Amino acid sequence: MQTAEIRRRWLDFFERQGHAVVPSASLVSSDPSLMFTVAGMVPFIPYLTAQVPAPYRRATSVQKCLRTLDIEEVGKTTRHGTFFQMNGNFSFGDYFKREAIAFAWELLTTPQERGGYGFDPQRLWATVYHDDDEAYALWREIGMPAERIQRRGKADNYWNTGQPGPGGPCSEIYYDRGAQFGADGGPEADEDRYLEIWNLVFMQYQLSAVRSKTDFDVAGELPAKNIDTGMGLERVAFLLQGVDNMYEIDEVRPVLDRAAQLSGKRYGADHEDDVRLRVVADHVRSALMLIGDGVVPGNEGPGYVLRRLIRRAVRAVRLLGVEEPAMPHLLPASMEVMSASYPELRRDFARIAAVADAEEEAFRRTLVAGTSIFETAVAQARGAGSTTLSGERAFALHDTYGFPIDLTLEMAAEAGVDVDERGFRRLMAEQVDRAKADARAKKTGGVDLSSYRTTLEGLSGGPVVFTGYERAEGDADVLVLLRGGVSAPSAPAGTDVEVVLDRTPFYAEGGGQLADHGTITTASGARVRVDDVQQPVRGLYVHRGTVEAGEVVVGDRAHAQVDAVRRRAVSRAHTATHLVHQVVREHLGDTATQAGSENAPGRLRFDYSSTAQVGADLVRDIEGVVNERVADDLEVSATVTDRETALRSGAMALFGEKYGDRVRVVSIGGDWSKELCGGTHTLTSQQVGLVSIVSEGSIGSGARRIEALVGTDAYAFLSHEHLLVSQLTDVVKARPEELPERVGGLIARLRDAEKEIARLRAGQVLAAAPQVAAAARDTFGVSVVAHDAGPASAEDLRTLVLDVRGRLGNERPVVVAVAGVAKDRPVVVVATNEEARRWGVKAGELVRGAAQVLGGGGGGKDDLAQGGGQDPARVADALAGIEHAVGQRVTGS
């Protein structure tokens, strides 16, 4: 049975059982504490934990998931992978254990010709929590023999979130693959032979004092019990397709086979080749799905993970002996099989392929440059007497030059050196923690997300109502005050506070649009200046600001007033972004889709996917057409509908954005521009006023950025530009159209003059070498030169130092220190001869001391080192310090 058919049967079955079919959420998680959607239940967390009321009593989905914790183990075994799909059925206070177990048994054991999966009931096993007699009895009732039901403890059969909240026992379903896969005795004996395919979680308790997965207190039963289940689609697929593992199923094997064909390898013939083929198959599919969800390669967050996946795949292909670009061959193979379940992949494939191909090409160039850098690092380590490449070096190769750690490890092994993997892992973990903390802090102000969830759960009236589309002000009640993330009964003047109202006209930052500013005033006369609004958890609007007067008290009647002038400026920028997006697509094609944006008062930033070069003439054309659409006074309208209806109508869903079942469609000029969008807009395009593009350029592989000014800011910018052009024409005595040529000529002559001056200065510096050498002074048996060369480049100073050292020979210890000023900053270079080093005098140590005097740093080898600082006035002190340090070294005092 094909994987797409397994998926279809799942959704059809549960739809017949009254479940709402919920489309898969994006791989990029909307939960600030998660980078990716790592399980099928993640999109349903707000409903399962009662943060917000569920819009349906029963739901089912097949959720795209990505886990990268064990990315370096991928391919080494057939168990590890990054992308997978999780089938789930959910109940929110509706059915419970009896129905969940019955549904699972029915779907698994119903013959295939009657719409089920057709598993042999005699090969199915169940596990239950050790004291869950109810689940045990239900399995017996349904026909499961007692000998195939095993009781297990909290580590295996109890679920909790890791923090206080809902939890409960689990019941897992296993399939016996047969004696050839392991020992008899059920899941407790061997979980390779007995493969878990479905986990049923019974959320029935409120947990408190959660100390670990197995150490917590049960506070009592939940008033509404939930069901959360998860079936691994790939696991079921390889069982039903009669293959040994997920790499051999119909959605993965074609990529592996294509890689084998390109490389001339045969899968199963060589272990190392098999590992690389599996890496390629897994990572190419994951990259396809991530780019499909709008992720583009970058240096942080999801983009960083995507870049790593592509580069690991490319590296594996090259190690298989394929020198030509591989993505143009591998990505289509993955798209062909995955599009049966995700047809949007075929529709968007031109965009997806352009991003992946560009990243591969960039990495192919990186491999050439990075190999040279790696070889230099190895040489330096050996020169310092070490056989280990430091964790810092390995991390720099990975972080700065894009080298996967496995590439560094393999090349190091070939070079006969070790790598400090522990140091590398520590630096990687620190970087990941910083990225997560930054993303979380943006939404939560650095406060633990659980406090916001608790706040939302405590709202008696349910989620906060947003009224900002209809009006920019309104009355509300103060429901919650937070100070430092902690609930407070009041907030006096002068304190920073977070205010939660029962309804609000304030737009919370999202979809690229910055948050509204404004004021909240209470009936008692207190006033809060609102500087930011966030929605840290869905349904909770948090107004952040400062109490400027009076004292705000929970329960106060309040009036919320948005800064209307700022709102209008932001709305103009947001509407302008839609205009720019549509015109860019008209000029560059449908693959040039939005990859990010920021809409601020009077300005916009628009990021889009494109590998094409965009010249100044094309930017000017785009700007011209955008302003034509502004002048056309097109109507801007918004409607709310279900997501499927919106997409069928031609509305564009922006990649990476999170959408619920009900979506808002913003249309400009009827069907000319139509996007799913929750932001605020002008009523007509003419209200935008004017759009002036101030910059356009690449921001990474396959991604470009347009920055523009909007409305009065655009008018002011153009007025200022006009004034500058007028002033320049007066200065250079040329007409405006002649300015580029005239200014270019002046700059060329200036550069020639600067080069000539630099040449003359260098000549003067180097001509002084005989006199500098002759000025050497004896310092306890060491010939020391300490010379201030004045204005000079660092390169000239090094040349002078080496020249003087050569003139003084090696008959006695020699230290040459020359300082100068390059670009208003002091530079010091020190060289020692072999005899000085034998006496224990090292250039690196001397430079470090001198650089500290200059207010900077430096270092280098024992024979030649360079440093610098901030204070040119202390050059003489630094040189004197070097001479003093030489004396201390040779006398030991």
Secondary structure, DSSP 4 states (H G I P E B T S, - for coil): --HHHHHHHHHHHHHHTT-EE-PPPPSB-SSTT-SB--STTGGGHHHHTTSS--S-SEEEEEEEEE--TTGGGBTTBSS--SEEEEEEEEEESS--HHHHHHHHHHHHHS-GGGTS----GGGEEEEEETT-HHHHHHHHHHT--GGGEEEE-HHHHEEE-SSSEEEEEEEEEEEE--GGGS-SS-TTT-TTTEEEEEEEEEEEEEEES--SSS--EEEEEEEEEEEEEEEEHHHHHHHHTT-SSGGGSTTTHHHHHHHHHHHT--TTS-HHHHHHHHHHHHHHHHHHHHHHTT----SSHHHHHHHHHHHHHHHHHHHTT--S--HHHHHHHHHHHHTTT-THHHHTHHHHHHHHHHHHHHHHHHHHHHHHHHHHHHHHHHHTT-SEE-HHHHHHHHHTT---HHHHHHHHHHHT-EE-HHHHHHHHHHHHHHHHHHHHHHHHTT--HHHHHHHHHT-TT-SPEE-TTT-SEEEEEEEEEEETTEEESEEETT-EEEEEESEE-PPPSBTTBPPP-EEEEETTS-EEEEEEEE-SSTT--EEEEEEEESEEETT-EEEEEE-HHHHHHHHHHHHHHHHHHHHHHHHH-TT--EEEEEEETTEEEEEEE--S---HHHHHHHHHHHHHHHHTT-BEEEEEEEHHHHHHTTPBPPTT----SEEEEEEETTTTEEEE--S---SBGGGG--EEEEEEEEEETTEEEEEEEETHHHHHHHHHHHHHHHHHHHHHT--GGGHHHHHHHHHHHHHHHHHHHHHHHHHHHHHTHHHHHHT-EEETTEEEEEEEEEE--HHHHHHHHHHHHHHH-SSS-EEEEEEEEETTEEEEEEEE-HHHHHTT--HHHHHHHHHHHTTSEEEE-SSEEEEE-S-GGGHHHHHHHHHHHHHHHHHT-
